[in-house]
Amino acid sequence: MKRTIEVVIFQEDDRWVAQALNVEVSSFGDTPEEARAAIQEALELYFEDDPDQEIPNVQGGRIEELHV
């Protein structure tokens, strides 16, 4: 089963972080490409145990800053 997972990739210090928005999965790498490959593998492993798992549909998202 193929899924579409929204992922944001951003730099944090000297690493690149890939964070899935639909599920609680993240990974990292030294480059954006490494982070993308790492989260691809992490997501495949995440869904391996429950391939029919429902995922929330994320639409119309935006990035905002909050000061806490």
mmCIF file as gemmi writes it, N, C-alpha and C atoms, coordinates in Angstrom:
data_model
loop_
_atom_site.group_PDB
_atom_site.id
_atom_site.type_symbol
_atom_site.label_atom_id
_atom_site.label_alt_id
_atom_site.label_comp_id
_atom_site.label_asym_id
_atom_site.label_entity_id
_atom_site.label_seq_id
_atom_site.pdbx_PDB_ins_code
_atom_site.Cartn_x
_atom_site.Cartn_y
_atom_site.Cartn_z
_atom_site.occupancy
_atom_site.B_iso_or_equiv
_atom_site.pdbx_formal_charge
_atom_site.auth_seq_id
_atom_site.auth_asym_id
_atom_site.pdbx_PDB_model_num
ATOM 1 N N . MET Axp A 1 ? 0.84 -1.182 0 1 0 ? 1 A 1
ATOM 2 C CA . MET Axp A 1 ? 0 0 0 1 0 ? 1 A 1
ATOM 3 C C . MET Axp A 1 ? 0.885 1.245 0 1 0 ? 1 A 1
ATOM 4 N N . LYS Axp A 2 ? 0.678 2.136 -0.954 1 0 ? 2 A 1
ATOM 5 C CA . LYS Axp A 2 ? 1.425 3.385 -1.033 1 0 ? 2 A 1
ATOM 6 C C . LYS Axp A 2 ? 0.679 4.477 -0.286 1 0 ? 2 A 1
ATOM 7 N N . ARG Axp A 3 ? 1.423 5.293 0.44 1 0 ? 3 A 1
ATOM 8 C CA . ARG Axp A 3 ? 0.857 6.42 1.188 1 0 ? 3 A 1
ATOM 9 C C . ARG Axp A 3 ? 1.594 7.686 0.786 1 0 ? 3 A 1
ATOM 10 N N . THR Axp A 4 ? 0.946 8.798 0.982 1 0 ? 4 A 1
ATOM 11 C CA . THR Axp A 4 ? 1.6 10.087 0.831 1 0 ? 4 A 1
ATOM 12 C C . THR Axp A 4 ? 1.756 10.681 2.217 1 0 ? 4 A 1
ATOM 13 N N . ILE Axp A 5 ? 2.983 10.909 2.617 1 0 ? 5 A 1
ATOM 14 C CA . ILE Axp A 5 ? 3.292 11.464 3.922 1 0 ? 5 A 1
ATOM 15 C C . ILE Axp A 5 ? 3.927 12.837 3.716 1 0 ? 5 A 1
ATOM 16 N N . GLU Axp A 6 ? 3.379 13.84 4.357 1 0 ? 6 A 1
ATOM 17 C CA . GLU Axp A 6 ? 3.959 15.176 4.31 1 0 ? 6 A 1
ATOM 18 C C . GLU Axp A 6 ? 5.169 15.207 5.237 1 0 ? 6 A 1
ATOM 19 N N . VAL Axp A 7 ? 6.295 15.708 4.728 1 0 ? 7 A 1
ATOM 20 C CA . VAL Axp A 7 ? 7.544 15.763 5.49 1 0 ? 7 A 1
ATOM 21 C C . VAL Axp A 7 ? 8.137 17.155 5.353 1 0 ? 7 A 1
ATOM 22 N N . VAL Axp A 8 ? 8.631 17.684 6.46 1 0 ? 8 A 1
ATOM 23 C CA . VAL Axp A 8 ? 9.371 18.944 6.424 1 0 ? 8 A 1
ATOM 24 C C . VAL Axp A 8 ? 10.831 18.627 6.739 1 0 ? 8 A 1
ATOM 25 N N . ILE Axp A 9 ? 11.734 19.236 5.976 1 0 ? 9 A 1
ATOM 26 C CA . ILE Axp A 9 ? 13.164 19.036 6.168 1 0 ? 9 A 1
ATOM 27 C C . ILE Axp A 9 ? 13.778 20.397 6.475 1 0 ? 9 A 1
ATOM 28 N N . PHE Axp A 10 ? 14.497 20.465 7.602 1 0 ? 10 A 1
ATOM 29 C CA . PHE Axp A 10 ? 15.072 21.743 8.018 1 0 ? 10 A 1
ATOM 30 C C . PHE Axp A 10 ? 16.429 21.513 8.663 1 0 ? 10 A 1
ATOM 31 N N . GLN Axp A 11 ? 17.223 22.575 8.68 1 0 ? 11 A 1
ATOM 32 C CA . GLN Axp A 11 ? 18.549 22.472 9.274 1 0 ? 11 A 1
ATOM 33 C C . GLN Axp A 11 ? 18.487 22.854 10.746 1 0 ? 11 A 1
ATOM 34 N N . GLU Axp A 12 ? 19.13 22.033 11.575 1 0 ? 12 A 1
ATOM 35 C CA . GLU Axp A 12 ? 19.231 22.298 13.008 1 0 ? 12 A 1
ATOM 36 C C . GLU Axp A 12 ? 20.701 22.123 13.378 1 0 ? 12 A 1
ATOM 37 N N . ASP Axp A 13 ? 21.347 23.233 13.677 1 0 ? 13 A 1
ATOM 38 C CA . ASP Axp A 13 ? 22.795 23.241 13.915 1 0 ? 13 A 1
ATOM 39 C C . ASP Axp A 13 ? 23.498 22.674 12.687 1 0 ? 13 A 1
ATOM 40 N N . ASP Axp A 14 ? 24.276 21.611 12.843 1 0 ? 14 A 1
ATOM 41 C CA . ASP Axp A 14 ? 25.024 21.072 11.698 1 0 ? 14 A 1
ATOM 42 C C . ASP Axp A 14 ? 24.361 19.853 11.068 1 0 ? 14 A 1
ATOM 43 N N . ARG Axp A 15 ? 23.129 19.528 11.469 1 0 ? 15 A 1
ATOM 44 C CA . ARG Axp A 15 ? 22.403 18.378 10.929 1 0 ? 15 A 1
ATOM 45 C C . ARG Axp A 15 ? 21.15 18.831 10.21 1 0 ? 15 A 1
ATOM 46 N N . TRP Axp A 16 ? 20.643 17.982 9.335 1 0 ? 16 A 1
ATOM 47 C CA . TRP Axp A 16 ? 19.363 18.205 8.681 1 0 ? 16 A 1
ATOM 48 C C . TRP Axp A 16 ? 18.352 17.244 9.292 1 0 ? 16 A 1
ATOM 49 N N . VAL Axp A 17 ? 17.201 17.764 9.673 1 0 ? 17 A 1
ATOM 50 C CA . VAL Axp A 17 ? 16.15 16.987 10.324 1 0 ? 17 A 1
ATOM 51 C C . VAL Axp A 17 ? 14.991 16.829 9.345 1 0 ? 17 A 1
ATOM 52 N N . ALA Axp A 18 ? 14.447 15.632 9.269 1 0 ? 18 A 1
ATOM 53 C CA . ALA Axp A 18 ? 13.246 15.355 8.472 1 0 ? 18 A 1
ATOM 54 C C . ALA Axp A 18 ? 12.157 14.928 9.45 1 0 ? 18 A 1
ATOM 55 N N . GLN Axp A 19 ? 11.054 15.656 9.458 1 0 ? 19 A 1
ATOM 56 C CA . GLN Axp A 19 ? 9.952 15.397 10.388 1 0 ? 19 A 1
ATOM 57 C C . GLN Axp A 19 ? 8.681 15.129 9.589 1 0 ? 19 A 1
ATOM 58 N N . ALA Axp A 20 ? 8.092 13.96 9.807 1 0 ? 20 A 1
ATOM 59 C CA . ALA Axp A 20 ? 6.809 13.648 9.169 1 0 ? 20 A 1
ATOM 60 C C . ALA Axp A 20 ? 5.713 14.429 9.881 1 0 ? 20 A 1
ATOM 61 N N . LEU Axp A 21 ? 4.769 14.943 9.134 1 0 ? 21 A 1
ATOM 62 C CA . LEU Axp A 21 ? 3.672 15.711 9.718 1 0 ? 21 A 1
ATOM 63 C C . LEU Axp A 21 ? 2.446 14.857 9.992 1 0 ? 21 A 1
ATOM 64 N N . ASN Axp A 22 ? 2.298 13.749 9.289 1 0 ? 22 A 1
ATOM 65 C CA . ASN Axp A 22 ? 1.119 12.895 9.442 1 0 ? 22 A 1
ATOM 66 C C . ASN Axp A 22 ? 1.243 11.908 10.595 1 0 ? 22 A 1
ATOM 67 N N . VAL Axp A 23 ? 2.472 11.531 10.927 1 0 ? 23 A 1
ATOM 68 C CA . VAL Axp A 23 ? 2.73 10.54 11.972 1 0 ? 23 A 1
ATOM 69 C C . VAL Axp A 23 ? 3.941 10.998 12.786 1 0 ? 23 A 1
ATOM 70 N N . GLU Axp A 24 ? 4.113 10.409 13.954 1 0 ? 24 A 1
ATOM 71 C CA . GLU Axp A 24 ? 5.215 10.773 14.852 1 0 ? 24 A 1
ATOM 72 C C . GLU Axp A 24 ? 6.496 10.054 14.458 1 0 ? 24 A 1
ATOM 73 N N . VAL Axp A 25 ? 7.093 10.49 13.348 1 0 ? 25 A 1
ATOM 74 C CA . VAL Axp A 25 ? 8.333 9.888 12.87 1 0 ? 25 A 1
ATOM 75 C C . VAL Axp A 25 ? 9.257 11.009 12.424 1 0 ? 25 A 1
ATOM 76 N N . SER Axp A 26 ? 10.522 10.931 12.818 1 0 ? 26 A 1
ATOM 77 C CA . SER Axp A 26 ? 11.514 11.889 12.354 1 0 ? 26 A 1
ATOM 78 C C . SER Axp A 26 ? 12.851 11.175 12.203 1 0 ? 26 A 1
ATOM 79 N N . SER Axp A 27 ? 13.754 11.797 11.475 1 0 ? 27 A 1
ATOM 80 C CA . SER Axp A 27 ? 15.082 11.261 11.297 1 0 ? 27 A 1
ATOM 81 C C . SER Axp A 27 ? 16.002 12.418 10.929 1 0 ? 27 A 1
ATOM 82 N N . PHE Axp A 28 ? 17.262 12.129 10.641 1 0 ? 28 A 1
ATOM 83 C CA . PHE Axp A 28 ? 18.203 13.2 10.35 1 0 ? 28 A 1
ATOM 84 C C . PHE Axp A 28 ? 19.327 12.699 9.46 1 0 ? 28 A 1
ATOM 85 N N . GLY Axp A 29 ? 20.116 13.645 8.948 1 0 ? 29 A 1
ATOM 86 C CA . GLY Axp A 29 ? 21.279 13.323 8.14 1 0 ? 29 A 1
ATOM 87 C C . GLY Axp A 29 ? 22.184 14.525 8.045 1 0 ? 29 A 1
ATOM 88 N N . ASP Axp A 30 ? 23.335 14.349 7.424 1 0 ? 30 A 1
ATOM 89 C CA . ASP Axp A 30 ? 24.293 15.442 7.264 1 0 ? 30 A 1
ATOM 90 C C . ASP Axp A 30 ? 23.913 16.381 6.121 1 0 ? 30 A 1
ATOM 91 N N . THR Axp A 31 ? 23.047 15.922 5.224 1 0 ? 31 A 1
ATOM 92 C CA . THR Axp A 31 ? 22.567 16.73 4.105 1 0 ? 31 A 1
ATOM 93 C C . THR Axp A 31 ? 21.053 16.552 4.001 1 0 ? 31 A 1
ATOM 94 N N . PRO Axp A 32 ? 20.374 17.448 3.284 1 0 ? 32 A 1
ATOM 95 C CA . PRO Axp A 32 ? 18.932 17.244 3.089 1 0 ? 32 A 1
ATOM 96 C C . PRO Axp A 32 ? 18.622 15.906 2.421 1 0 ? 32 A 1
ATOM 97 N N . GLU Axp A 33 ? 19.47 15.48 1.492 1 0 ? 33 A 1
ATOM 98 C CA . GLU Axp A 33 ? 19.254 14.212 0.795 1 0 ? 33 A 1
ATOM 99 C C . GLU Axp A 33 ? 19.388 13.028 1.746 1 0 ? 33 A 1
ATOM 100 N N . GLU Axp A 34 ? 20.371 13.092 2.648 1 0 ? 34 A 1
ATOM 101 C CA . GLU Axp A 34 ? 20.53 12.023 3.635 1 0 ? 34 A 1
ATOM 102 C C . GLU Axp A 34 ? 19.345 11.987 4.591 1 0 ? 34 A 1
ATOM 103 N N . ALA Axp A 35 ? 18.861 13.159 4.994 1 0 ? 35 A 1
ATOM 104 C CA . ALA Axp A 35 ? 17.699 13.222 5.89 1 0 ? 35 A 1
ATOM 105 C C . ALA Axp A 35 ? 16.468 12.649 5.198 1 0 ? 35 A 1
ATOM 106 N N . ARG Axp A 36 ? 16.29 12.956 3.91 1 0 ? 36 A 1
ATOM 107 C CA . ARG Axp A 36 ? 15.152 12.435 3.145 1 0 ? 36 A 1
ATOM 108 C C . ARG Axp A 36 ? 15.231 10.909 3.046 1 0 ? 36 A 1
ATOM 109 N N . ALA Axp A 37 ? 16.404 10.379 2.759 1 0 ? 37 A 1
ATOM 110 C CA . ALA Axp A 37 ? 16.568 8.924 2.666 1 0 ? 37 A 1
ATOM 111 C C . ALA Axp A 37 ? 16.344 8.262 4.025 1 0 ? 37 A 1
ATOM 112 N N . ALA Axp A 38 ? 16.811 8.907 5.088 1 0 ? 38 A 1
ATOM 113 C CA . ALA Axp A 38 ? 16.668 8.337 6.427 1 0 ? 38 A 1
ATOM 114 C C . ALA Axp A 38 ? 15.204 8.294 6.858 1 0 ? 38 A 1
ATOM 115 N N . ILE Axp A 39 ? 14.439 9.346 6.546 1 0 ? 39 A 1
ATOM 116 C CA . ILE Axp A 39 ? 13.031 9.322 6.959 1 0 ? 39 A 1
ATOM 117 C C . ILE Axp A 39 ? 12.233 8.374 6.073 1 0 ? 39 A 1
ATOM 118 N N . GLN Axp A 40 ? 12.636 8.207 4.833 1 0 ? 40 A 1
ATOM 119 C CA . GLN Axp A 40 ? 11.983 7.224 3.961 1 0 ? 40 A 1
ATOM 120 C C . GLN Axp A 40 ? 12.097 5.836 4.596 1 0 ? 40 A 1
ATOM 121 N N . GLU Axp A 41 ? 13.314 5.485 5.029 1 0 ? 41 A 1
ATOM 122 C CA . GLU Axp A 41 ? 13.529 4.184 5.661 1 0 ? 41 A 1
ATOM 123 C C . GLU Axp A 41 ? 12.763 4.084 6.985 1 0 ? 41 A 1
ATOM 124 N N . ALA Axp A 42 ? 12.798 5.145 7.782 1 0 ? 42 A 1
ATOM 125 C CA . ALA Axp A 42 ? 12.102 5.134 9.069 1 0 ? 42 A 1
ATOM 126 C C . ALA Axp A 42 ? 10.596 4.958 8.882 1 0 ? 42 A 1
ATOM 127 N N . LEU Axp A 43 ? 10.022 5.611 7.879 1 0 ? 43 A 1
ATOM 128 C CA . LEU Axp A 43 ? 8.586 5.472 7.621 1 0 ? 43 A 1
ATOM 129 C C . LEU Axp A 43 ? 8.24 4.067 7.134 1 0 ? 43 A 1
ATOM 130 N N . GLU Axp A 44 ? 9.086 3.496 6.295 1 0 ? 44 A 1
ATOM 131 C CA . GLU Axp A 44 ? 8.848 2.12 5.843 1 0 ? 44 A 1
ATOM 132 C C . GLU Axp A 44 ? 8.839 1.167 7.031 1 0 ? 44 A 1
ATOM 133 N N . LEU Axp A 45 ? 9.767 1.346 7.964 1 0 ? 45 A 1
ATOM 134 C CA . LEU Axp A 45 ? 9.814 0.51 9.163 1 0 ? 45 A 1
ATOM 135 C C . LEU Axp A 45 ? 8.605 0.768 10.066 1 0 ? 45 A 1
ATOM 136 N N . TYR Axp A 46 ? 8.191 2.017 10.165 1 0 ? 46 A 1
ATOM 137 C CA . TYR Axp A 46 ? 7.052 2.392 10.998 1 0 ? 46 A 1
ATOM 138 C C . TYR Axp A 46 ? 5.778 1.67 10.552 1 0 ? 46 A 1
ATOM 139 N N . PHE Axp A 47 ? 5.569 1.6 9.243 1 0 ? 47 A 1
ATOM 140 C CA . PHE Axp A 47 ? 4.356 0.98 8.708 1 0 ? 47 A 1
ATOM 141 C C . PHE Axp A 47 ? 4.5 -0.527 8.482 1 0 ? 47 A 1
ATOM 142 N N . GLU Axp A 48 ? 5.682 -1.071 8.666 1 0 ? 48 A 1
ATOM 143 C CA . GLU Axp A 48 ? 5.912 -2.492 8.43 1 0 ? 48 A 1
ATOM 144 C C . GLU Axp A 48 ? 5.037 -3.382 9.321 1 0 ? 48 A 1
ATOM 145 N N . ASP Axp A 49 ? 4.899 -3.024 10.589 1 0 ? 49 A 1
ATOM 146 C CA . ASP Axp A 49 ? 4.114 -3.84 11.53 1 0 ? 49 A 1
ATOM 147 C C . ASP Axp A 49 ? 2.609 -3.711 11.325 1 0 ? 49 A 1
ATOM 148 N N . ASP Axp A 50 ? 2.165 -2.58 10.8 1 0 ? 50 A 1
ATOM 149 C CA . ASP Axp A 50 ? 0.724 -2.34 10.612 1 0 ? 50 A 1
ATOM 150 C C . ASP Axp A 50 ? 0.507 -1.663 9.263 1 0 ? 50 A 1
ATOM 151 N N . PRO Axp A 51 ? 0.603 -2.431 8.17 1 0 ? 51 A 1
ATOM 152 C CA . PRO Axp A 51 ? 0.541 -1.83 6.836 1 0 ? 51 A 1
ATOM 153 C C . PRO Axp A 51 ? -0.796 -1.173 6.495 1 0 ? 51 A 1
ATOM 154 N N . ASP Axp A 52 ? -1.869 -1.514 7.202 1 0 ? 52 A 1
ATOM 155 C CA . ASP Axp A 52 ? -3.175 -0.919 6.91 1 0 ? 52 A 1
ATOM 156 C C . ASP Axp A 52 ? -3.521 0.23 7.849 1 0 ? 52 A 1
ATOM 157 N N . GLN Axp A 53 ? -2.548 0.685 8.607 1 0 ? 53 A 1
ATOM 158 C CA . GLN Axp A 53 ? -2.77 1.757 9.571 1 0 ? 53 A 1
ATOM 159 C C . GLN Axp A 53 ? -3.288 3.014 8.88 1 0 ? 53 A 1
ATOM 160 N N . GLU Axp A 54 ? -4.34 3.59 9.447 1 0 ? 54 A 1
ATOM 161 C CA . GLU Axp A 54 ? -4.875 4.853 8.948 1 0 ? 54 A 1
ATOM 162 C C . GLU Axp A 54 ? -3.955 5.993 9.363 1 0 ? 54 A 1
ATOM 163 N N . ILE Axp A 55 ? -3.809 6.978 8.508 1 0 ? 55 A 1
ATOM 164 C CA . ILE Axp A 55 ? -3.024 8.155 8.854 1 0 ? 55 A 1
ATOM 165 C C . ILE Axp A 55 ? -3.893 9.393 8.691 1 0 ? 55 A 1
ATOM 166 N N . PRO Axp A 56 ? -3.692 10.397 9.536 1 0 ? 56 A 1
ATOM 167 C CA . PRO Axp A 56 ? -4.467 11.62 9.39 1 0 ? 56 A 1
ATOM 168 C C . PRO Axp A 56 ? -4.1 12.344 8.1 1 0 ? 56 A 1
ATOM 169 N N . ASN Axp A 57 ? -5.064 12.998 7.502 1 0 ? 57 A 1
ATOM 170 C CA . ASN Axp A 57 ? -4.851 13.761 6.282 1 0 ? 57 A 1
ATOM 171 C C . ASN Axp A 57 ? -4.493 15.198 6.666 1 0 ? 57 A 1
ATOM 172 N N . VAL Axp A 58 ? -3.262 15.591 6.398 1 0 ? 58 A 1
ATOM 173 C CA . VAL Axp A 58 ? -2.797 16.94 6.726 1 0 ? 58 A 1
ATOM 174 C C . VAL Axp A 58 ? -2.945 17.799 5.479 1 0 ? 58 A 1
ATOM 175 N N . GLN Axp A 59 ? -3.706 18.888 5.602 1 0 ? 59 A 1
ATOM 176 C CA . GLN Axp A 59 ? -3.905 19.801 4.466 1 0 ? 59 A 1
ATOM 177 C C . GLN Axp A 59 ? -3.855 21.238 4.952 1 0 ? 59 A 1
ATOM 178 N N . GLY Axp A 60 ? -3.438 22.11 4.08 1 0 ? 60 A 1
ATOM 179 C CA . GLY Axp A 60 ? -3.486 23.534 4.367 1 0 ? 60 A 1
ATOM 180 C C . GLY Axp A 60 ? -2.612 23.958 5.534 1 0 ? 60 A 1
ATOM 181 N N . GLY Axp A 61 ? -1.51 23.251 5.748 1 0 ? 61 A 1
ATOM 182 C CA . GLY Axp A 61 ? -0.637 23.597 6.855 1 0 ? 61 A 1
ATOM 183 C C . GLY Axp A 61 ? 0.148 24.858 6.557 1 0 ? 61 A 1
ATOM 184 N N . ARG Axp A 62 ? 0.681 25.445 7.614 1 0 ? 62 A 1
ATOM 185 C CA . ARG Axp A 62 ? 1.554 26.594 7.465 1 0 ? 62 A 1
ATOM 186 C C . ARG Axp A 62 ? 2.527 26.61 8.638 1 0 ? 62 A 1
ATOM 187 N N . ILE Axp A 63 ? 3.628 27.254 8.448 1 0 ? 63 A 1
ATOM 188 C CA . ILE Axp A 63 ? 4.616 27.353 9.503 1 0 ? 63 A 1
ATOM 189 C C . ILE Axp A 63 ? 4.397 28.662 10.24 1 0 ? 63 A 1
ATOM 190 N N . GLU Axp A 64 ? 4.312 28.556 11.551 1 0 ? 64 A 1
ATOM 191 C CA . GLU Axp A 64 ? 4.141 29.731 12.391 1 0 ? 64 A 1
ATOM 192 C C . GLU Axp A 64 ? 5.164 29.699 13.521 1 0 ? 64 A 1
ATOM 193 N N . GLU Axp A 65 ? 5.504 30.867 14.024 1 0 ? 65 A 1
ATOM 194 C CA . GLU Axp A 65 ? 6.382 30.958 15.183 1 0 ? 65 A 1
ATOM 195 C C . GLU Axp A 65 ? 5.54 31.232 16.415 1 0 ? 65 A 1
ATOM 196 N N . LEU Axp A 66 ? 5.831 30.512 17.478 1 0 ? 66 A 1
ATOM 197 C CA . LEU Axp A 66 ? 5.193 30.75 18.769 1 0 ? 66 A 1
ATOM 198 C C . LEU Axp A 66 ? 6.288 31.103 19.759 1 0 ? 66 A 1
ATOM 199 N N . HIS Axp A 67 ? 6.039 32.07 20.604 1 0 ? 67 A 1
ATOM 200 C CA . HIS Axp A 67 ? 7.002 32.461 21.628 1 0 ? 67 A 1
ATOM 201 C C . HIS Axp A 67 ? 6.472 31.99 22.963 1 0 ? 67 A 1
ATOM 202 N N . VAL Axp A 68 ? 7.192 31.09 23.63 1 0 ? 68 A 1
ATOM 203 C CA . VAL Axp A 68 ? 6.743 30.557 24.918 1 0 ? 68 A 1
ATOM 204 C C . VAL Axp A 68 ? 7.81 30.775 25.969 1 0 ? 68 A 1
